[in-house]
Amino acid sequence: MADAAFFIGDVALDDYYTAERWPGLADKAYFRENKSYVGGMIANAASVHAGLGGATEFISLLNHSDLSRRLCDELNRLGVATTHMLHDAGTANSHNMIFLVGDEHVVLIGETGNAPMHLPAPTLEALRKPGYLYTTISRSKRLRGDGLAGAELLADLRAHGRKLVFDLDVDGFVPGDVEYLRGADIVIMNEIGFGLAFGTTELDAINDWMRRHEVRIVIRTLAAAGAEAYDGRGIVRVAGYDVPVVDVTGAGDTFGGALVHAVDRHPDLASALEFAVAAASRAVTIEGPQGGVATVETIERFRADRAASRRS
């Protein structure tokens, strides 16, 4: 088994609200204040990975406020190490507002800036070991260390055995981003991001892109319908589950964290994809960005109990 998986990205306090509808411009709507949770896309994925028993390190750039300490303490409580956390007094507090509207959600993300993330020697030493690195393109562009930056630094980490997993969510990628994705082990997008990135689901076109950029697996998540993976030869499809939807926040993050755990233990891509889809399907039945945090046994029990509710 590989060394600790590193997750580099955002962590934030998520304040939850419920609204009957989402207003348009110059409109009004009522909302109710719910709970606050520690969230953030990459932090959620890290928490899921740790909950499943994986050795997990998380890195972000935070200030020295009480909120930052709260965020780190909560991650530590969930089993996520923050030994290599970076700090900068000029960074704004990390804070999001999430509105639950029917079966969907609207996320308003507080700006924290794009300051470079300088990785000290001990952090680089830890990253220059075999294992997974789960991150985003935007965070990758901010990384610095040992005279290297961005794509050059990622290439250095790959050369030392670090496998890169990119969660591109709704953003997908543009041509200028491809240098960061080169040599990636897994690239994950939802339907929106996949459409923006490729504009097609045609197998030959995706396979050609993967060969040219040395990407091993491309995954398109399909919300309630499950997910599909392009492996350079064909498409592996996994159906979703019919479940009562409480909160879709963090479902994609749950999928990613569970997938990293599963691919590290199951060489069979279909099995890993099945596990990740089940974890994400269970997550939407629970409110809060950490609803996907669970043990392997809990996920397997969900799969057994919900076997009859699989979508075709």
C-alpha positions as CSV (number, residue, x, y, z in Angstrom):
1,M,0.0,0.0,0.0
2,A,1.2,3.5,-0.8
3,D,2.2,6.3,1.6
4,A,-0.3,8.8,2.9
5,A,-2.6,10.4,0.3
6,F,-2.3,14.2,0.2
7,F,-5.2,16.5,-0.5
8,I,-4.4,20.1,-1.5
9,G,-7.2,22.6,-1.8
10,D,-9.9,24.4,0.1
11,V,-11.4,24.1,3.5
12,A,-14.1,26.4,4.8
13,L,-16.9,27.0,7.3
14,D,-20.1,26.2,5.5
15,D,-23.1,28.1,6.8
16,Y,-26.3,26.3,5.6
17,Y,-29.6,27.9,4.8
18,T,-32.9,26.5,3.3
19,A,-35.0,28.4,0.8
20,E,-38.3,27.5,-0.9
21,R,-37.0,28.9,-4.2
22,W,-33.9,30.7,-5.5
23,P,-34.7,34.3,-6.4
24,G,-33.7,36.1,-9.6
25,L,-32.2,39.5,-9.9
26,A,-34.3,42.3,-8.3
27,D,-36.3,39.5,-6.6
28,K,-36.9,38.5,-3.0
29,A,-37.1,35.1,-1.3
30,Y,-37.3,33.9,2.3
31,F,-34.7,31.6,3.8
32,R,-34.1,29.8,7.1
33,E,-30.8,29.5,8.8
34,N,-29.6,25.9,9.5
35,K,-26.4,24.6,10.9
36,S,-22.8,25.4,10.2
37,Y,-20.3,22.7,9.1
38,V,-16.6,22.5,8.3
39,G,-16.5,21.8,4.5
40,G,-14.7,22.8,1.3
41,M,-14.5,20.6,-1.7
42,I,-11.0,19.1,-1.2
43,A,-11.3,19.0,2.6
44,N,-14.6,17.0,2.2
45,A,-12.8,14.5,0.0
46,A,-10.0,14.2,2.5
47,S,-12.4,13.6,5.3
48,V,-14.1,10.9,3.4
49,H,-10.8,9.2,2.6
50,A,-9.8,9.3,6.3
51,G,-13.1,8.0,7.4
52,L,-12.6,4.9,5.2
53,G,-9.3,4.2,7.0
54,G,-6.8,5.9,4.6
55,A,-3.8,7.7,5.8
56,T,-4.7,11.3,4.9
57,E,-2.8,14.6,4.8
58,F,-4.5,17.9,4.0
59,I,-2.8,21.2,2.9
60,S,-4.4,24.6,2.4
61,L,-3.4,28.2,2.9
62,L,-5.0,29.7,6.0
63,N,-4.6,32.7,8.3
64,H,-4.0,32.5,12.1
65,S,-7.6,33.2,13.2
66,D,-9.8,31.3,15.6
67,L,-11.7,30.1,12.5
68,S,-8.6,28.6,11.0
69,R,-7.9,26.7,14.2
70,R,-11.5,25.5,14.3
71,L,-11.1,24.2,10.7
72,C,-7.9,22.3,11.5
73,D,-9.2,20.9,14.8
74,E,-12.3,19.5,13.0
75,L,-10.2,17.9,10.3
76,N,-8.0,16.4,12.9
77,R,-11.1,15.0,14.7
78,L,-12.1,13.3,11.5
79,G,-8.7,11.7,11.2
80,V,-7.2,14.1,8.6
81,A,-3.6,15.3,9.5
82,T,-2.8,19.0,9.0
83,T,0.9,18.7,9.8
84,H,1.9,20.5,6.6
85,M,-0.8,23.3,6.7
86,L,0.4,26.6,5.3
87,H,-0.3,29.9,7.0
88,D,-0.3,33.5,5.8
89,A,-1.7,36.4,8.0
90,G,-3.0,38.2,4.8
91,T,-5.3,35.3,3.8
92,A,-9.0,36.0,4.3
93,N,-11.2,33.8,6.5
94,S,-12.5,30.8,4.6
95,H,-16.2,30.9,4.7
96,N,-19.1,29.7,2.4
97,M,-22.9,30.1,2.3
98,I,-24.9,27.1,1.0
99,F,-28.6,27.4,0.2
100,L,-30.6,24.2,-0.1
101,V,-33.4,24.7,-2.6
102,G,-35.6,21.7,-3.3
103,D,-33.3,18.8,-4.4
104,E,-30.5,21.1,-5.4
105,H,-28.2,23.6,-3.8
106,V,-26.6,27.0,-4.5
107,V,-23.1,27.6,-3.1
108,L,-21.7,31.1,-2.5
109,I,-17.9,30.9,-2.0
110,G,-16.0,33.5,-0.1
111,E,-12.9,34.8,-1.9
112,T,-9.7,34.0,-0.1
113,G,-7.2,35.2,-2.8
114,N,-4.7,33.3,-5.0
115,A,-1.5,33.8,-3.1
116,P,1.3,31.4,-4.0
117,M,1.5,28.3,-1.8
118,H,5.2,27.8,-0.9
119,L,5.9,24.2,0.2
120,P,8.7,24.0,2.7
121,A,11.4,21.3,2.4
122,P,9.7,18.8,4.8
123,T,6.5,19.0,2.9
124,L,8.2,18.4,-0.4
125,E,10.0,15.5,1.0
126,A,6.7,14.0,2.1
127,L,5.1,14.6,-1.3
128,R,8.1,13.1,-3.1
129,K,7.0,9.6,-2.1
130,P,4.6,7.1,-3.7
131,G,0.9,7.8,-3.0
132,Y,-1.9,9.9,-4.3
133,L,-2.2,13.7,-4.6
134,Y,-5.8,14.9,-4.9
135,T,-6.2,18.5,-6.0
136,T,-7.5,21.0,-8.5
137,I,-5.9,22.9,-11.4
138,S,-6.4,26.3,-9.6
139,R,-4.5,25.0,-6.6
140,S,-1.8,23.4,-8.7
141,K,-1.1,26.8,-10.3
142,R,-0.3,28.3,-6.9
143,L,2.2,25.6,-5.7
144,R,5.8,26.6,-5.3
145,G,8.8,24.7,-4.0
146,D,12.5,23.9,-4.5
147,G,12.7,26.4,-7.4
148,L,9.8,24.8,-9.2
149,A,6.3,26.0,-9.8
150,G,2.9,24.8,-11.1
151,A,3.2,22.1,-13.8
152,E,6.9,21.7,-13.3
153,L,6.4,20.9,-9.7
154,L,3.7,18.4,-10.5
155,A,6.0,16.7,-13.0
156,D,8.7,16.5,-10.3
157,L,6.2,14.8,-7.9
158,R,5.1,12.4,-10.6
159,A,8.7,11.5,-11.2
160,H,9.0,10.5,-7.5
161,G,6.0,8.2,-7.7
162,R,3.2,10.5,-6.7
163,K,-0.1,9.8,-8.6
164,L,-2.1,12.8,-9.4
165,V,-5.9,12.9,-9.1
166,F,-7.7,16.1,-10.4
167,D,-11.2,17.0,-9.3
168,L,-12.4,19.4,-11.9
169,D,-16.0,19.4,-10.9
170,V,-18.1,21.8,-12.9
171,D,-15.2,23.8,-14.4
172,G,-13.6,21.2,-16.6
173,F,-10.5,22.5,-18.3
174,V,-9.4,24.8,-21.1
175,P,-6.5,24.2,-23.5
176,G,-4.1,26.2,-21.4
177,D,-4.7,23.8,-18.4
178,V,-3.6,20.7,-20.2
179,E,0.1,21.0,-19.1
180,Y,-1.1,20.5,-15.5
181,L,-3.2,17.4,-16.4
182,R,-0.3,15.7,-18.3
183,G,0.5,12.3,-16.8
184,A,-2.4,12.4,-14.3
185,D,-3.6,9.1,-13.0
186,I,-7.3,10.2,-12.8
187,V,-9.2,13.2,-13.9
188,I,-12.8,13.6,-12.5
189,M,-15.5,15.9,-13.9
190,N,-19.2,16.1,-13.6
191,E,-21.5,16.3,-16.6
192,I,-21.1,20.1,-16.9
193,G,-17.4,20.1,-16.5
194,F,-17.0,17.2,-19.0
195,G,-19.1,19.0,-21.6
196,L,-17.0,22.2,-21.2
197,A,-13.8,20.3,-21.5
198,F,-14.5,17.9,-24.3
199,G,-17.7,18.9,-25.9
200,T,-18.3,15.2,-26.8
201,T,-18.6,11.8,-25.2
202,E,-17.3,10.1,-28.3
203,L,-15.0,7.3,-27.2
204,D,-12.3,7.7,-29.9
205,A,-12.0,11.4,-29.2
206,I,-11.6,10.9,-25.5
207,N,-9.2,8.0,-25.9
208,D,-7.1,10.1,-28.3
209,W,-6.9,13.0,-25.8
210,M,-5.9,10.6,-23.1
211,R,-3.1,9.0,-25.1
212,R,-1.7,12.4,-26.2
213,H,-1.6,13.7,-22.6
214,E,-0.7,10.4,-20.9
215,V,-3.8,10.4,-18.7
216,R,-4.7,7.0,-17.3
217,I,-8.4,7.4,-16.4
218,V,-11.1,10.1,-17.1
219,I,-14.3,9.9,-15.1
220,R,-17.6,11.6,-15.8
221,T,-19.9,11.6,-12.8
222,L,-23.6,11.5,-13.6
223,A,-25.3,12.6,-10.3
224,A,-28.1,10.2,-9.5
225,A,-27.4,8.2,-12.7
226,G,-24.0,7.0,-11.4
227,A,-20.7,7.5,-13.2
228,E,-18.7,6.3,-16.2
229,A,-14.9,5.9,-16.6
230,Y,-12.9,6.1,-19.8
231,D,-9.8,3.8,-19.4
232,G,-8.2,4.3,-22.7
233,R,-9.9,1.3,-24.2
234,G,-13.6,1.5,-23.5
235,I,-16.1,2.9,-21.0
236,V,-16.9,1.4,-17.6
237,R,-20.4,2.4,-16.5
238,V,-21.9,2.1,-13.0
239,A,-25.5,2.9,-12.2
240,G,-26.6,5.1,-9.3
241,Y,-29.2,4.5,-6.6
242,D,-32.7,5.7,-6.1
243,V,-32.5,7.4,-2.7
244,P,-34.3,10.3,-0.9
245,V,-32.2,13.4,-1.5
246,V,-31.6,15.6,1.5
247,D,-28.4,17.5,0.5
248,V,-26.3,17.1,-2.7
249,T,-23.5,19.2,-1.2
250,G,-20.3,17.1,-1.0
251,A,-21.6,14.2,-3.1
252,G,-18.9,14.7,-5.7
253,D,-16.3,15.2,-3.0
254,T,-17.5,12.0,-1.4
255,F,-17.1,10.2,-4.8
256,G,-13.6,11.5,-5.2
257,G,-12.4,10.6,-1.7
258,A,-14.0,7.2,-1.8
259,L,-12.5,6.5,-5.3
260,V,-8.9,7.3,-4.1
261,H,-9.4,4.9,-1.2
262,A,-10.9,2.2,-3.5
263,V,-8.4,2.4,-6.4
264,D,-5.5,2.1,-3.9
265,R,-7.0,-1.3,-2.8
266,H,-8.9,-2.7,-5.9
267,P,-7.0,-3.0,-9.1
268,D,-10.3,-3.5,-10.9
269,L,-11.6,-0.1,-12.0
270,A,-15.3,-1.3,-12.1
271,S,-15.1,-2.3,-8.4
272,A,-13.6,1.0,-7.4
273,L,-16.2,2.9,-9.3
274,E,-19.0,0.9,-7.8
275,F,-17.7,1.7,-4.3
276,A,-17.4,5.4,-5.0
277,V,-20.9,5.6,-6.5
278,A,-22.4,3.9,-3.5
279,A,-20.5,6.3,-1.1
280,A,-21.8,9.3,-3.0
281,S,-25.4,8.0,-3.2
282,R,-25.4,7.5,0.5
283,A,-24.0,11.0,1.1
284,V,-27.0,12.8,-0.5
285,T,-29.3,11.3,2.1
286,I,-27.6,13.3,4.9
287,E,-27.4,17.0,5.4
288,G,-24.0,18.6,5.6
289,P,-20.8,18.5,3.5
290,Q,-19.4,15.7,5.7
291,G,-22.4,13.5,5.2
292,G,-20.3,11.2,3.1
293,V,-17.9,10.4,5.9
294,A,-18.3,6.8,6.7
295,T,-16.5,3.5,7.3
296,V,-16.0,0.9,4.6
297,E,-18.5,-1.3,6.5
298,T,-21.1,1.4,6.4
299,I,-20.8,1.8,2.7
300,E,-20.9,-2.0,2.1
301,R,-24.0,-2.2,4.3
302,F,-25.6,0.6,2.2
303,R,-24.8,-1.3,-1.0
304,A,-26.4,-4.5,0.4
305,D,-29.5,-2.7,1.7
306,R,-30.0,-0.7,-1.5
307,A,-29.2,-3.3,-4.1
308,A,-32.8,-3.4,-5.2
309,S,-32.9,0.4,-5.8
310,R,-30.2,0.5,-8.4
311,R,-31.0,2.5,-11.5
312,S,-30.9,0.8,-14.8
